[in-house]
Amino acid sequence: MSGRNCYQVALLTGQSDPSQWVLSPAQDTFLASIGVPPDCRVRLNFPYREGSTDYRPAHLLEASLHNGALYFRSRLRAFRQKHLTDVEALIAAADRTVFLAGSCGLELFNNLRLRQSLLERVSVFAFGPVARGRPACAHLLVGGRRDPLSRWFFPRPDHLIDCGHLSYLSDPTLRTLCRGFVAETARAARETAP
C-alpha cells in the first residue's frame, strides 16, 4: 500500500510455504468480494515484507506441518523480535487496520503482544480461529460447524457458520459477515480521520 489511507485490510494467516507470503488467488478474490477498494488492500500476507516470490500452492500435508510449527514458534520471544517491527510498520501505514486472521493467524497476532496504542488502531476478524485466547482489541470470531479444530479452541465463537476449516473464504455467509465488519471499521476510520 502506498501512502497513508484512513484504513487498510490485511490477511494474517499461517505460512503454508515459509518462502512466500504473497496472497493466494483465493485470498485476493476474497478481498475483492467483500468490497475492499484496491488501494486499501494489503497485497502481502504475514510477515508483510517485500521480496516474496510469486504464489505457488503448497501441498496440504506440508502446509499443515509448516502452520503447526509456526503456531508453536510464535510463542517464543524470537518470533516477536523477528516480526514486530514489520507489523508495526504496516499498522503505521493507515489510521485503522483490519486484520483478517485465518486459522493460526489469531495466535500469531496475539503473540506479537502489540502495545495498547497500536491495539486501539486495529480490529481483528478471525475465521476458523486457532488460538489460546481472544485478542485484546476490537474483534469478531467466526467458527465453522464442520471445523472441529477451531471449535476445540473456541467452542462458542461470536458466529457459527456452515463450513469446514479449509472452506471459509468461499463461504457466502463469511463474506457477508466480513463485509459488514470491514464496512463498520471503514466508517469509523472516516469519522475519526483528522
C-alpha positions as CSV (number, residue, x, y, z in Angstrom):
1,M,0.0,0.0,0.0
2,S,1.4,3.4,-0.9
3,G,0.9,6.5,1.2
4,R,-1.4,6.8,4.2
5,N,-5.0,5.8,4.0
6,C,-7.8,6.0,6.6
7,Y,-8.0,2.2,6.7
8,Q,-6.4,-0.9,5.2
9,V,-7.3,-4.6,5.2
10,A,-4.6,-7.3,5.6
11,L,-4.7,-11.1,5.7
12,L,-3.0,-12.7,8.7
13,T,-2.7,-16.4,8.3
14,G,0.0,-19.0,8.8
15,Q,2.7,-19.7,6.2
16,S,1.9,-22.8,4.2
17,D,5.2,-22.2,2.5
18,P,7.7,-20.1,4.5
19,S,9.4,-18.9,1.4
20,Q,6.4,-16.9,0.2
21,W,3.8,-14.5,1.6
22,V,2.1,-13.1,-1.4
23,L,-1.7,-13.5,-1.4
24,S,-3.1,-16.7,-2.9
25,P,-5.7,-16.2,-5.7
26,A,-8.4,-17.2,-3.2
27,Q,-7.3,-14.6,-0.7
28,D,-7.1,-11.9,-3.4
29,T,-10.5,-12.8,-4.7
30,F,-12.0,-12.7,-1.2
31,L,-10.7,-9.2,-0.6
32,A,-12.3,-8.0,-3.8
33,S,-15.6,-9.9,-3.0
34,I,-16.0,-8.0,0.4
35,G,-15.8,-4.6,-1.3
36,V,-12.3,-3.5,-0.1
37,P,-11.1,-0.9,-2.6
38,P,-7.8,-1.8,-4.3
39,D,-5.8,1.0,-2.6
40,C,-7.0,-0.3,0.9
41,R,-5.8,-3.9,0.3
42,V,-2.5,-5.0,1.7
43,R,-1.1,-7.1,-1.2
44,L,1.1,-9.3,1.1
45,N,0.3,-11.7,3.8
46,F,2.2,-12.1,7.1
47,P,5.1,-11.2,7.6
48,Y,4.4,-8.3,5.2
49,R,7.9,-8.0,3.7
50,E,8.8,-7.3,0.1
51,G,10.7,-9.9,-1.8
52,S,8.4,-12.8,-1.6
53,T,8.2,-15.0,-4.8
54,D,5.1,-15.5,-6.9
55,Y,2.4,-17.5,-5.4
56,R,2.8,-21.3,-5.6
57,P,0.2,-23.7,-4.0
58,A,1.6,-25.8,-1.2
59,H,0.7,-29.5,-0.6
60,L,-1.9,-29.9,2.2
61,L,0.3,-32.0,4.4
62,E,3.3,-29.8,4.0
63,A,1.2,-26.7,4.7
64,S,-0.3,-28.2,7.8
65,L,3.2,-29.0,9.2
66,H,4.5,-25.5,8.4
67,N,1.5,-23.9,10.1
68,G,1.6,-26.1,13.1
69,A,5.3,-25.4,13.6
70,L,4.7,-21.6,13.2
71,Y,1.9,-21.8,15.8
72,F,4.3,-23.1,18.4
73,R,7.3,-21.0,17.3
74,S,5.1,-17.9,17.7
75,R,5.1,-18.4,21.4
76,L,8.8,-17.8,21.6
77,R,10.4,-14.4,22.3
78,A,12.3,-14.7,19.0
79,F,9.1,-14.6,17.0
80,R,8.1,-11.3,18.4
81,Q,11.6,-9.9,18.0
82,K,11.7,-11.0,14.3
83,H,8.3,-9.8,13.3
84,L,7.1,-6.9,15.5
85,T,8.9,-4.1,13.6
86,D,7.3,-5.2,10.2
87,V,3.8,-5.4,11.7
88,E,4.2,-2.1,13.5
89,A,5.3,-0.5,10.2
90,L,2.2,-2.0,8.4
91,I,-0.1,-0.6,11.1
92,A,1.5,2.8,10.8
93,A,0.6,3.0,7.1
94,A,-3.1,3.7,7.9
95,D,-5.3,5.2,10.6
96,R,-7.0,1.9,11.1
97,T,-6.0,-1.7,10.1
98,V,-8.4,-4.7,9.9
99,F,-6.6,-8.0,10.1
100,L,-8.4,-10.9,8.6
101,A,-6.9,-13.7,10.7
102,G,-7.4,-17.2,9.4
103,S,-6.7,-20.3,11.4
104,C,-3.4,-19.8,13.5
105,G,-3.3,-16.1,12.3
106,L,-5.0,-15.1,15.6
107,E,-2.4,-16.9,17.7
108,L,0.3,-15.1,15.6
109,F,-1.4,-11.7,16.2
110,N,-1.8,-12.4,20.0
111,N,1.8,-13.4,20.4
112,L,3.1,-10.2,18.8
113,R,1.8,-8.5,22.0
114,L,1.2,-5.1,20.4
115,R,1.3,-2.1,22.7
116,Q,-2.0,-0.5,23.6
117,S,-1.6,2.5,21.4
118,L,-1.5,0.1,18.4
119,L,-4.2,-2.2,19.6
120,E,-6.5,0.9,19.6
121,R,-5.9,1.2,15.8
122,V,-6.6,-2.4,14.8
123,S,-9.5,-4.7,14.5
124,V,-9.4,-8.5,14.0
125,F,-11.9,-10.5,12.0
126,A,-10.9,-14.1,12.8
127,F,-12.2,-17.0,10.8
128,G,-11.6,-20.6,11.9
129,P,-9.5,-19.2,14.7
130,V,-6.9,-21.5,16.2
131,A,-5.5,-19.6,19.2
132,R,-5.3,-19.8,23.0
133,G,-7.4,-16.6,23.5
134,R,-9.3,-13.7,22.1
135,P,-7.3,-10.6,21.0
136,A,-7.1,-7.5,23.3
137,C,-8.7,-5.3,20.6
138,A,-12.0,-4.9,18.7
139,H,-12.7,-8.3,17.1
140,L,-15.2,-10.8,15.8
141,L,-14.6,-14.6,15.8
142,V,-16.3,-16.8,13.3
143,G,-16.2,-20.6,13.5
144,G,-17.5,-23.4,11.3
145,R,-19.9,-26.1,12.2
146,R,-17.7,-28.6,10.3
147,D,-14.4,-27.3,11.7
148,P,-13.6,-29.4,14.8
149,L,-10.1,-27.8,15.0
150,S,-11.3,-24.3,15.5
151,R,-14.3,-25.4,17.7
152,W,-11.8,-27.1,20.0
153,F,-10.2,-23.7,20.7
154,F,-13.4,-21.7,20.6
155,P,-16.5,-23.8,21.2
156,R,-18.7,-20.6,21.3
157,P,-17.4,-18.2,18.7
158,D,-19.4,-15.0,18.0
159,H,-20.8,-16.5,14.8
160,L,-21.1,-20.1,13.7
161,I,-21.4,-20.8,10.0
162,D,-21.8,-24.0,7.9
163,C,-18.2,-24.6,6.7
164,G,-15.1,-26.6,7.3
165,H,-11.6,-25.4,8.2
166,L,-10.4,-25.1,4.5
167,S,-13.6,-23.6,3.1
168,Y,-14.1,-20.3,4.9
169,L,-13.0,-18.0,2.1
170,S,-15.5,-19.5,-0.3
171,D,-18.4,-19.3,2.2
172,P,-21.1,-16.7,1.3
173,T,-22.0,-16.2,5.0
174,L,-18.4,-15.4,5.9
175,R,-18.2,-12.9,3.1
176,T,-21.4,-11.1,4.4
177,L,-20.1,-11.0,8.0
178,C,-16.7,-9.8,6.9
179,R,-18.1,-7.2,4.5
180,G,-20.1,-5.7,7.4
181,F,-17.2,-5.8,9.8
182,V,-14.9,-4.1,7.4
183,A,-17.5,-1.5,6.4
184,E,-18.1,-0.6,10.0
185,T,-14.3,-0.2,10.6
186,A,-14.0,2.0,7.4
187,R,-16.9,4.1,8.5
188,A,-15.4,4.7,12.0
189,A,-12.0,5.4,10.4
190,R,-13.5,8.1,8.2
191,E,-15.4,9.7,11.1
192,T,-12.3,10.0,13.2
193,A,-9.8,10.9,10.5
194,P,-8.1,14.3,11.0
